[in-house]
């Protein structure tokens, strides 16, 4: 977790690894649609928020690094993207 309490790259890798029980180091950089749905669900569960993404944000979440960037942005944003 980053210093500001939002998910970092290692957190994203760990959450994606949990989908099928593989080690985080075996998670590829590219994220498929099922993995993305799982990731958003995991973030909502772990951080106690409801994540609402627009099309641009979803488009940027095709990689682990991109997903980490978007999630840090969205969780740190006001209510329009994240709701308790």
C-alpha positions, -999 to +999 in steps of 0.1 A: +000+000+000+013+034-008+019+060+019-014+077+012-034+045+019-042+037-018-032+005-037+002+004-053+016-019-080+024-046-055-011-045-041-026-048-076-003-078-083-013-095-050-051-089-057-048-103-092-028-133-080-056-141-057-080-147-086-065-181-094-040-187-066-008-180-085+022-161-070+022-124-077+054-127-097+035-149-122+009-122-129+014-108-164+015-071-170-016-071-193-050-073-175-079-091-191-116-081-186-123-109-160-092-099-140-102-062-142-137-070-128-120-091-100-096-063-092-123-036-089-143-059-066-112-066-045-105-029-042-141-022-031-139-049-005-104-041+009-108-003+009-145-001+019-154+020-011-175+018-042-154+025-073-171+042-103-149+044-134-155+062-167-145+048-201-111+065-201-102+051-167-112+016-178-091+020-209-061+029-189-065-002-167-052-027-193-019-031-175-009-036-139+009-003-138-020+015-154-045-001-130-024+010-100-022+046-113-060+048-120-069+033-086-046+057-067-062+086-086-098+074-081-096+065-044-080+098-037-108+117-056-139+133-042-173+115-041-180+113-078-157+083-084-155+067-049-184+062-025-186+046+008 
